Amino acid sequence: MNVHDSEKMAGILKAEGYAETAYTENADLIIFNTCSIRQKAEQKFRSELGRIKVLKSKNPLLKIAVAGCIAQQKGRDIFKRNPHVDYVFGPQNIHKLSAMLTTNAMVCIEDNPEIQHTNLPAERKENVKAWVSIMYGCDNFCSYCIVPYTRGRERSRPGQNIYEEIHELAEKGFKEVTLLGQNVNSYSSDTNFPGLLRKIDTIKGIERIRFVTSHPRDLSYELISCIKELPKVCEHIHLPLQSGSDRILKLMNRGYTYEDYIEKIRKLKESIPNIAITTDLIAGFPSETDNEHSMTMKALRNIEFDGIFAFKFSPRQGTKAAEMEESINEEIMSQRLNEILGLQDDITLRKNESLKGTLQEVLVEGASKTDKDRMTGRTRTNKIVNFVGDELLSGWLVNVEIRTAMRHSLEGRLFSKHSLDAYGLDLKHKVKHL
């Protein structure tokens, strides 16, 4: 969401005549788009903000803005510790960025009840896949999460606005969209989330549809049917578990039990046998016992996720969890996190190795960032695949034979017989020599 928020800021600034610079010291305006979901992100921001202070002394005309969730949470307090900051605005007020710069308004963190009706330009750096916001805010109030307080209450964009944005992306050549929301399952406007997926699935030119994030409590059988039946909806779902312990889940205010979660997993795998499932986990939630940590480890073994995002518990000021007693020792939290990550590494590698020798449909995104001689893309199940190929393949769906499996990516060989006629003669000539 922060990446897409930054794209919107860039879109607004481009319309105002700004151009992005690769060199911080050349900038007339520097914006920190911040995240406050964990303490580490906040510490990194404060460190960077302190380092940038010297540029202000060299260029008095330089303007510095703090945006995002830390801006929303801290508001005017940011100026007290950082007088070199000129503007502070939260994620609900990106649309006011241009006005702030021209009127010299310093703070903009008020609630925006019309955010779902605000359509903003986005300056996207990629040209194959795009993020698209379908809703804003959250009503769940998980006890550890600051998001409802920084991004506001849940508001869904009108389906027609979303459809028109994606239709325009398709006309520009984008092939994949990822629908964004704190809980896409609770999307509700002129239709529900499955209805929105069905509408987007009809847009010509879009090849793939993804979405994040799904809340287990609201995952419906209608949505599972959509993943199974709609040709453009990818066979991948991110479904945060957070803990394998019912007591901890209750303290987290997650609204489901482990058995509830497992039942949704059973239905997903039964309906879509090749689906990839990823999740989020928190290690060391307040009062978590060794046995409850073992329950999370057991859940990993039973479910066998394709991948996880796991973090140590990070208390966020203003949340209920931050006030809970029986905090877990930092060393114990680190040990539990390492055990979770170690087990999942083994599971991920084993699942990836099972793909060796198979043909996988890959949407080519461009040259690999780590090896310019190789192309990279993703399978429908969101696995990263690298292979030798021509840059002209960017944006194409190709078949790749998987030769090597690693924990975080796959290596393969372009299967040159896949839809070669569609590539055109020049590209066909290049492909046959790979």
Secondary structure, 3 states (H helix, E strand, C coil): CHHHHHHHHHHHHHHCCCCCCCCHHHCCEEEEEECCCCHHHHHHHHHHHHHCHHHHHHCCCCEEEEEHHHHHHHCCHHHHHCCCCCEEECHHHHHHHHHHHHHCCCEECCCCCCHHHCCCCCCCCCCCEEEEECEECCCCCCCCCCHHHHCCCCEECCHHHHHHHHHHHHHCCCCEEEEECCCHHHCECCCEHHHHHHHHCCCCCCCEEEEECCCHHHCCHHHHHHHHHCCCECCEEECCCECCCHHHHHHCCCCCCHHHHHHHHHHHHHHCCCCEEEEEEEECCCCCCHHHHHHHHHHHHHHCCCEEEEEECCCCCCCCHHHCCCCCCHHHHHHHHHHHHHHHHHHHHHHHHCCCCCEEEEEEEEECCCCCCEEEEEECCCCEEEEECCHHHCCCEEEEEEEEECCCCEEEEECCCCCHHHHCHHHHHHHCCC
